[in-house]
Each structure stands twice: as C-alpha cells, then as structure tokens.
C-alpha cells in the first residue's frame, strides 16, 4: 500500500527528477548521534551503562515535495517500466523520510526499519553463524599477516593515486577531496559532487588502498558513472531498497574476485546479521556482551552501535536493520554470478538490481560504458605502484 493516497497526476521525467533531487534525506548524518563519543566513553568506563543517544534533524522541505510527488500517477515520456520504477521510488523516498523523522523513537523507528530492510532469514542467520565459528573456506579470503602492514600512505599519496586511477578509468569530472564529515580514517563516495571524500588524517596500507579502490571506485563510482549516462538520473544514486543488497554485495564480490576479502571483514558483516537476528529485544549492553564471544571489544561495540543507532534510550528494545545488506547482498551476488556470470557486465549499467538487468538486454537502458576486470585492476595497480 502506498504511503500516500494518489490522485491522477502526470509529470515528465525531468519534472519528477527535479522534485526528487530537492529532497534532503541524509540518514547517515542524522542517525549518527551528536553525543556518540561521550556516550562511548561512558560505556567503556562502566560495566552497566546503557548509551543515551541524541540526534539532530536537518532542515528540509521534504513534506511539501513528497506531497506534490504523492499525486503522481504516471511519468508520461518514458517506457511504462521506467514510469513504474519512479512511482515506486517516490514511495521509497517517502518511507526513508519517515524513518529519518522517527529517529530517537525506538518503537516507530524499529517498525519502519524492519519494513524497509527486512530481517535475516533463518538460512542467512545459519550462514552468518558458520562464518563466526570460523567456517570460511568457501570465500577465497586473503590471509592477513599480523604486524606486517608495510608502508603507510597518507592523504597526499592517496589523493595522487586516486586521481591517477580515475584518469586511467576515464572518469572525467570525478575528483578527490578532504572531508571532516566522514568516519575516522574513512573513504566515501559523494555521487552528487562526483568526489571521493577522504579523511584528511587518513593512513592506509597499500593493500587496504587496493581494497578501497576496488570497492569504492570499482563498484560505487563506476555504477554511478554509468547510471548518469543511462538517461535516468535515479540510476546513478541510491534508489529502490532492493538495489542496496546488490550494490554492497557486488562491491564485496569484487574484493573477493581480486583476492582482497579478509576474514575480519567477513566476520564483522556476519556479526551484523547475527546481532540483528538476536538483538531487537536486547539492550545495547546485553547485545554487546553477546558479541564479545566472537569479536574483540571495540569491534563488538561498533557492530552493536551499527544496529542500535537511531534509537535514543538503548536500554529499551529496538533495532536498525539496514546493515543486513552487506552479508545478505554478498551471498546473493556470489550465488547469482556463479549461475549466470554474464550478468556481471549488466550490473554496471547503473545502480540497479538483478531484476533490472533485463532492461539492459532489452535496450531500455544502455550497456555500461566501462566494466572493470581483474586484468584491468592489476594493470592499474602496477602503474600507480600499489
């Protein structure tokens, strides 16, 4: 059922795209507590303290825009499949806005989150448990050598390497810039600004930079770039929820294919599935204590926080299920590409799901301009010296 009751209104693709682009739904920013660091300190200084998170809502004109979009019944100048996609996208954006506005309201926030992202199936939970027990032989994992990080690269080195990689891939208009609004030592793709955002104080080994480039540039940037050339703006950025599993699953598959996937990453993402499955009725502290059996304390905190962010009083029930997408998405992409390897190329036509690969085959959206390969990455890594 649609979030809004619809009247019969017809708009062009340009008109709908313009309205959608004016929405402000920065959930990652809003769901990061303003007092995270102080609450984290209190948590580790106590054996019983439950974090009390505070949040901010950014100013926006979303309600007016969504009200106008809620009347849209048809996109007049596109194929009916594209029209249906945009109608569903309007509902999805309305739901995301409702989730953002429910931040701090544990019960409401949890209900919308579960409806939007789902919960782990029993099969996915069992697979996550196998990984947490150390059964990882089927995942082509890189064995990390403890204490042998090698040369550490800093921002200036990373910026130079990233710009060369963008040039080698023919990604004109894309660049690298410093950002204080991302996680410590983090790298993130800004699709709207065509920027790879980097913590100015970053330090990263050559191996981890290879992993970052394959994941961020080789998946998120290239899918966005090809999506921008599809003629449909929404295919260059986050759209329907179903795309998310494939976006993150494909990024992980690319790491797996390049022998860059580590057991630490896989365990952390499996732990998120485990935490979501058992954690809704547990307090923050109870869930954290449960994870200490399989993760070091800081990793256990990070996983607990990831699935408890958006809540206020973490002594009360609640869960945020979005991060199920990493492990679930990887399993889906791993299985699907093992059966139909030819789908890999189609997935690069934009930020699409497997369902939309038929659009590429039918010519509804153009085939991707650039699809990465193992040989291409090896050539690029050699050229930039990593």
Backbone torsions as a table, in degrees:
resi	resn	phi	psi	omega
1	UNK	NA	133.8	-179.9
2	UNK	-67.1	149.1	-179.3
3	UNK	-65.9	-36.5	177.2
4	UNK	-113.1	146.0	172.3
5	UNK	-75.3	136.6	-171.7
6	UNK	-99.7	143.3	165.6
7	UNK	-100.6	170.5	-178.8
8	UNK	-87.5	102.2	177.1
9	UNK	-133.6	135.5	-178.7
10	UNK	-116.1	132.4	177.2
11	UNK	-130.6	163.4	173.8
12	UNK	-83.6	166.2	178.1
13	UNK	-59.8	-41.9	-179.5
14	UNK	-63.1	-40.6	-179.1
15	UNK	-66.1	-43.7	179.6
16	UNK	-67.4	-43.3	179.9
17	UNK	-60.7	-40.2	179.3
18	UNK	-62.3	-43.1	178.9
19	UNK	-66.2	-44.1	179.6
20	UNK	-61.6	-37.7	-178.3
21	UNK	-69.4	-17.1	178.7
22	UNK	-88.2	-5.9	176.0
23	UNK	-70.7	144.7	174.5
24	UNK	-121.3	107.3	-179.8
25	UNK	-133.2	65.3	-178.1
26	UNK	-81.6	71.2	-173.0
27	UNK	-61.0	-37.3	-179.4
28	UNK	-60.0	-40.0	178.2
29	UNK	-70.1	-47.1	-176.5
30	UNK	-66.5	-36.9	-176.6
31	UNK	-82.7	1.1	173.5
32	UNK	-92.7	113.8	-176.2
33	UNK	-58.6	142.9	177.7
34	UNK	-69.9	-20.3	-178.9
35	UNK	-113.5	29.2	-174.9
36	UNK	-58.6	-48.7	-174.6
37	UNK	-64.5	-42.7	-179.4
38	UNK	-68.3	-36.7	178.1
39	UNK	-70.7	-34.3	176.5
40	UNK	-64.7	-41.2	178.2
41	UNK	-63.4	-44.9	177.8
42	UNK	-60.6	-38.8	-178.4
43	UNK	-62.4	-47.2	-176.6
44	UNK	-77.9	-13.7	176.2
45	UNK	-90.3	5.8	-176.9
46	UNK	-141.7	158.7	173.9
47	UNK	-100.7	-3.0	-174.5
48	UNK	-131.4	-14.3	-172.4
49	UNK	-65.4	134.5	175.3
50	UNK	-108.1	123.7	-176.7
51	UNK	-56.9	141.4	176.0
52	UNK	-116.4	98.6	-170.9
53	UNK	-90.0	144.7	177.2
54	UNK	-120.8	146.9	-173.7
55	UNK	-133.7	168.0	174.3
56	UNK	-127.5	145.8	174.0
57	UNK	-106.0	128.4	179.8
58	UNK	-77.5	149.3	178.2
59	UNK	-67.0	139.6	-179.7
60	UNK	-159.4	169.9	178.2
61	UNK	-116.8	29.7	-171.6
62	UNK	-61.3	-41.2	-175.6
63	UNK	-61.6	-43.3	179.4
64	UNK	-64.4	-45.2	-178.5
65	UNK	-63.9	-45.0	-178.9
66	UNK	-67.2	-32.4	176.6
67	UNK	-64.6	-41.6	178.3
68	UNK	-66.5	-41.8	179.9
69	UNK	-69.5	-27.2	-176.8
70	UNK	-64.2	-19.3	179.9
71	UNK	-86.2	-7.6	-175.3
72	UNK	-73.1	126.4	-178.5
73	UNK	-110.0	-21.8	-175.6
74	UNK	-159.2	143.3	169.8
75	UNK	-98.0	116.9	-163.8
76	UNK	-77.9	-28.0	-169.1
77	UNK	-108.2	26.9	-179.6
78	UNK	-136.3	167.7	173.8
79	UNK	-57.7	144.6	-179.9
80	UNK	-54.6	-30.4	178.5
81	UNK	-67.7	-37.5	177.1
82	UNK	-70.2	-40.0	177.2
83	UNK	-59.0	-46.3	179.7
84	UNK	-62.7	-39.3	177.8
85	UNK	-58.9	-45.4	-178.1
86	UNK	-70.9	-33.8	176.2
87	UNK	-63.8	-42.7	177.0
88	UNK	-65.9	-35.6	179.8
89	UNK	-64.3	-38.1	177.1
90	UNK	-58.9	-46.7	178.3
91	UNK	-62.5	-39.5	-179.7
92	UNK	-64.5	-40.5	177.9
93	UNK	-66.3	-37.5	177.4
94	UNK	-63.8	-40.9	178.6
95	UNK	-65.9	-40.8	177.5
96	UNK	-63.2	-38.4	177.5
97	UNK	-65.3	-40.2	177.7
98	UNK	-63.7	-40.3	177.8
99	UNK	-62.8	-43.8	179.3
100	UNK	-61.0	-41.3	-178.7
101	UNK	-75.4	-13.6	178.8
102	UNK	-90.9	2.1	-177.9
103	UNK	-55.9	133.7	-179.2
104	UNK	90.4	-15.3	177.0
105	UNK	-98.9	92.3	-167.5
106	UNK	-49.0	-52.7	-173.3
107	UNK	-67.6	-47.8	-179.4
108	UNK	-64.5	-44.0	179.8
109	UNK	-59.7	-44.7	179.8
110	UNK	-63.1	-45.2	-178.1
111	UNK	-60.3	-45.1	-179.2
112	UNK	-68.3	-40.4	179.8
113	UNK	-59.7	-47.3	-179.0
114	UNK	-65.6	-41.4	177.7
115	UNK	-61.6	-38.1	-174.3
116	UNK	-78.3	-47.0	-171.8
117	UNK	-108.7	-13.5	179.3
118	UNK	82.5	-179.6	176.9
119	UNK	-123.2	158.7	178.9
120	UNK	-63.0	137.0	170.0
121	UNK	-71.5	164.1	178.3
122	UNK	-63.8	-34.1	178.2
123	UNK	-66.0	-44.6	178.9
124	UNK	-63.8	-40.5	178.0
125	UNK	-60.8	-43.5	178.7
126	UNK	-63.2	-40.8	178.2
127	UNK	-63.9	-39.0	177.1
128	UNK	-63.8	-41.8	179.2
129	UNK	-62.8	-38.2	178.1
130	UNK	-61.2	-43.4	178.5
131	UNK	-62.5	-43.7	-178.9
132	UNK	-65.7	-24.1	175.3
133	UNK	-83.8	-5.4	177.8
134	UNK	99.6	8.3	179.5
135	UNK	-86.2	83.9	-173.2
136	UNK	-124.8	17.3	-172.9
137	UNK	-65.4	-19.5	-176.4
138	UNK	-92.7	8.4	-170.8
139	UNK	-110.7	6.2	177.3
140	UNK	51.4	53.0	-174.6
141	UNK	-83.8	146.0	173.0
142	UNK	-79.1	132.1	177.3
143	UNK	-86.6	113.6	179.6
144	UNK	-79.1	136.9	178.0
145	UNK	-94.8	111.7	-176.7
146	UNK	-60.2	130.8	175.3
147	UNK	80.7	3.2	-177.7
148	UNK	-120.0	68.3	-177.4
149	UNK	-79.6	-22.0	-177.5
150	UNK	73.6	-162.7	-178.7
151	UNK	-62.6	132.7	178.7
152	UNK	-98.8	127.2	-179.1
153	UNK	-93.7	141.5	178.4
154	UNK	-110.1	-177.0	-168.9
155	UNK	-53.8	-48.9	-175.4
156	UNK	-60.3	-41.4	178.1
157	UNK	-64.5	-44.3	-177.4
158	UNK	-66.3	-41.0	177.9
159	UNK	-59.8	-45.5	-179.3
160	UNK	-62.5	-45.2	-180.0
161	UNK	-64.0	-46.0	-178.7
162	UNK	-61.7	-41.3	179.6
163	UNK	-64.7	-37.7	176.7
164	UNK	-65.4	-42.3	178.7
165	UNK	-61.9	-44.7	178.2
166	UNK	-60.3	-39.5	179.1
167	UNK	-66.1	-44.0	-179.3
168	UNK	-63.0	-32.3	-179.9
169	UNK	-86.2	-2.7	179.1
170	UNK	71.7	30.3	-176.6
171	UNK	-92.5	74.1	-179.5
172	UNK	-67.3	140.7	179.6
173	UNK	91.0	-13.1	177.4
174	UNK	-91.9	145.9	-179.3
175	UNK	-147.9	-171.8	-178.6
176	UNK	-126.1	139.1	177.2
177	UNK	-148.8	157.0	177.8
178	UNK	-76.6	146.8	176.5
179	UNK	-144.4	132.6	176.4
180	UNK	-92.8	-3.3	-173.8
181	UNK	-102.2	23.7	175.6
182	UNK	-124.4	172.4	-175.9
183	UNK	-62.6	153.4	176.6
184	UNK	-55.2	130.6	179.5
185	UNK	65.4	22.1	-172.7
186	UNK	-97.3	163.6	174.3
187	UNK	-136.0	135.0	-176.9
188	UNK	-145.9	148.1	179.3
189	UNK	-93.4	127.2	172.9
190	UNK	-103.4	100.7	-173.7
191	UNK	-67.0	-44.5	-176.3
192	UNK	-61.2	-39.2	-177.0
193	UNK	-93.7	-5.0	-176.3
194	UNK	54.5	47.6	-179.2
195	UNK	-126.3	142.7	166.9
196	UNK	-93.3	111.6	-174.8
197	UNK	-88.8	130.7	-173.1
198	UNK	-131.8	137.2	173.1
199	UNK	-61.0	123.9	-177.8
200	UNK	-61.4	-20.9	179.6
201	UNK	-100.4	20.8	-175.4
202	UNK	-63.5	145.9	168.7
203	UNK	-135.4	127.3	-175.8
204	UNK	-146.5	136.7	176.8
205	UNK	-72.3	164.5	179.7
206	UNK	-61.9	-41.0	178.7
207	UNK	-60.1	-47.6	-177.6
208	UNK	-67.5	-29.6	176.9
209	UNK	-70.4	-39.3	174.7
210	UNK	-58.3	-45.7	179.4
211	UNK	-59.6	-44.3	179.7
212	UNK	-63.1	-43.7	-177.7
213	UNK	-65.4	-42.5	179.0
214	UNK	-64.3	-40.4	-177.4
215	UNK	-75.0	-55.2	-172.6
216	UNK	-78.7	-52.4	-177.6
217	UNK	-80.1	-46.9	-175.5
218	UNK	-68.6	-15.6	178.5
219	UNK	-120.8	-66.7	-172.4
220	UNK	-65.5	-44.7	-178.4
221	UNK	-70.4	-46.6	-177.0
222	UNK	-65.3	-39.3	178.0
223	UNK	-66.2	-38.3	177.1
224	UNK	-65.9	-44.8	-179.0
225	UNK	-59.8	-48.5	179.1
226	UNK	-66.9	-34.7	177.5
227	UNK	-63.6	-37.3	177.8
228	UNK	-63.4	-28.1	-179.6
229	UNK	-92.2	4.4	-179.4
230	UNK	-80.7	-18.0	-174.9
231	UNK	93.4	-5.0	-179.6
232	UNK	-125.2	105.6	-172.6
233	UNK	-54.3	-36.5	-176.1
234	UNK	-64.6	-21.2	-179.5
235	UNK	-81.5	1.5	177.9
236	UNK	-102.5	-3.4	-173.7
237	UNK	-144.9	172.9	178.5
238	UNK	-51.6	131.5	-178.2
239	UNK	-133.2	-115.3	179.5
240	UNK	-67.5	148.2	-175.6
241	UNK	-57.0	-34.5	-175.5
242	UNK	-63.1	-22.6	178.7
243	UNK	-68.1	-27.1	-169.4
244	UNK	-64.4	-43.8	177.5
245	UNK	-57.3	-41.4	-177.2
246	UNK	-73.2	-38.1	178.7
247	UNK	-58.8	-53.4	-178.0
248	UNK	-76.8	-32.6	177.1
249	UNK	-66.1	-39.7	178.7
250	UNK	-67.5	-40.2	177.9
251	UNK	-59.6	-41.3	178.8
252	UNK	-71.6	-39.1	176.7
253	UNK	-59.3	-39.3	179.1
254	UNK	-63.8	-40.1	175.0
255	UNK	-62.4	-44.8	178.5
256	UNK	-58.3	-45.0	-178.5
257	UNK	-66.1	-30.8	-179.8
258	UNK	-92.6	9.8	-179.0
259	UNK	57.1	41.9	179.7
260	UNK	-116.7	1.5	-177.9
261	UNK	-83.3	128.2	-176.1
262	UNK	-105.8	157.0	177.0
263	UNK	-64.1	-35.4	179.8
264	UNK	-59.8	-45.6	179.0
265	UNK	-62.3	-48.2	-175.9
266	UNK	-61.9	-40.8	179.5
267	UNK	-64.5	-41.9	-179.8
268	UNK	-63.6	-41.0	-179.1
269	UNK	-73.4	-35.5	174.0
270	UNK	-65.1	-36.8	179.1
271	UNK	-64.6	-31.6	176.6
272	UNK	-65.2	-41.9	176.6
273	UNK	-61.7	-46.6	178.8
274	UNK	-58.4	-45.6	-177.8
275	UNK	-66.0	-40.4	178.6
276	UNK	-66.0	-38.6	-177.3
277	UNK	-65.8	-41.1	-174.6
278	UNK	-101.2	-11.7	-160.1
279	UNK	-95.0	-7.9	-172.2
280	UNK	-59.7	-42.6	-176.0
281	UNK	-92.0	-3.9	178.9
282	UNK	-89.2	148.4	172.4
283	UNK	-73.2	169.7	177.6
284	UNK	-55.7	-49.0	-177.8
285	UNK	-63.0	-43.3	-179.4
286	UNK	-63.6	-41.6	179.3
287	UNK	-67.9	-43.5	177.1
288	UNK	-56.8	-47.2	180.0
289	UNK	-61.5	-36.1	178.8
290	UNK	-66.0	-34.3	-178.3
291	UNK	-79.1	-16.9	-179.2
292	UNK	-63.7	-18.0	177.6
293	UNK	-72.5	-16.4	-176.6
294	UNK	-128.9	-9.9	-177.6
295	UNK	-134.9	150.8	170.4
296	UNK	-62.5	161.9	-169.6
297	UNK	-61.6	-39.7	-178.5
298	UNK	-72.9	-35.1	174.5
299	UNK	-66.8	-39.6	178.0
300	UNK	-62.1	-39.8	177.4
301	UNK	-64.3	-46.2	-177.1
302	UNK	-61.0	-43.4	179.3
303	UNK	-65.3	-44.3	178.7
304	UNK	-60.5	-44.2	178.9
305	UNK	-62.5	-42.2	-178.1
306	UNK	-58.4	-35.0	-176.9
307	UNK	-99.6	-0.3	175.6
308	UNK	-116.0	-2.6	177.6
309	UNK	-66.8	151.8	-175.0
310	UNK	94.5	-16.4	176.5
311	UNK	-90.9	161.4	177.5
312	UNK	-101.6	-77.9	177.0
313	UNK	-82.6	104.7	-174.1
314	UNK	-81.0	4.6	171.0
315	UNK	-79.6	-15.4	-179.8
316	UNK	-97.5	158.9	-178.0
317	UNK	-61.9	155.2	176.3
318	UNK	155.8	157.8	-178.5
319	UNK	-157.7	148.1	172.9
320	UNK	-116.9	118.1	-166.3
321	UNK	-101.1	5.0	-174.0
322	UNK	-56.8	-37.6	-172.6
323	UNK	-75.4	6.7	168.2
324	UNK	-64.0	-22.8	-172.0
325	UNK	-63.1	-28.6	-174.2
326	UNK	-68.4	-57.9	-178.0
327	UNK	-72.6	-43.4	178.5
328	UNK	-61.6	-43.5	-180.0
329	UNK	-65.1	-40.9	179.1
330	UNK	-62.3	-44.5	179.3
331	UNK	-62.2	-40.4	-179.6
332	UNK	-66.0	-46.0	-179.1
333	UNK	-68.0	-40.6	179.1
334	UNK	-58.0	-46.3	-179.2
335	UNK	-69.0	-45.9	-175.0
336	UNK	-65.3	-43.9	-178.4
337	UNK	-72.9	-23.3	174.5
338	UNK	-69.4	-28.2	178.9
339	UNK	-89.4	-36.0	-175.8
340	UNK	-137.7	77.2	-177.3
341	UNK	-59.0	-26.4	-177.8
342	UNK	-66.2	-16.2	179.2
343	UNK	-70.5	-18.3	-177.5
344	UNK	-55.6	-48.0	-178.6
345	UNK	-62.8	-43.6	-178.6
346	UNK	-61.3	-33.8	-178.7
347	UNK	-63.0	-17.9	-179.1
348	UNK	-89.1	5.6	178.1
349	UNK	-71.5	-11.8	-179.8
350	UNK	162.3	-172.1	177.5
351	UNK	-83.2	80.1	-174.4
352	UNK	-120.8	166.9	175.3
353	UNK	-100.4	177.2	177.8
354	UNK	-61.7	-33.1	-179.4
355	UNK	-59.4	-32.6	-175.1
356	UNK	-89.0	-1.2	176.4
357	UNK	-61.5	-28.3	176.6
358	UNK	-61.8	-30.1	178.7
359	UNK	-61.9	-35.2	179.6
360	UNK	-69.8	-46.0	-179.1
361	UNK	-64.1	-33.7	-179.0
362	UNK	-82.2	-8.8	-178.4
363	UNK	82.5	9.9	178.4
364	UNK	-67.1	-38.5	170.0
365	UNK	-124.4	147.6	-174.5
366	UNK	-70.1	154.8	175.3
367	UNK	-64.3	151.9	-175.4
368	UNK	-62.9	145.2	178.3
369	UNK	-70.3	-33.6	-177.2
370	UNK	-145.2	129.2	176.0
371	UNK	-121.6	124.0	-177.7
372	UNK	-72.3	161.1	176.5
373	UNK	-143.8	163.9	178.7
374	UNK	-60.6	-42.6	-179.6
375	UNK	-63.3	-40.8	179.3
376	UNK	-63.3	-45.5	179.7
377	UNK	-63.3	-40.9	179.7
378	UNK	-62.7	-38.4	177.7
379	UNK	-65.8	-43.3	-179.9
380	UNK	-66.4	-44.0	179.3
381	UNK	-60.6	-38.2	178.3
382	UNK	-64.4	-42.1	-177.0
383	UNK	-66.0	-39.6	-176.9
384	UNK	-90.2	-0.6	173.3
385	UNK	79.3	29.5	175.9
386	UNK	-124.4	NA	NA
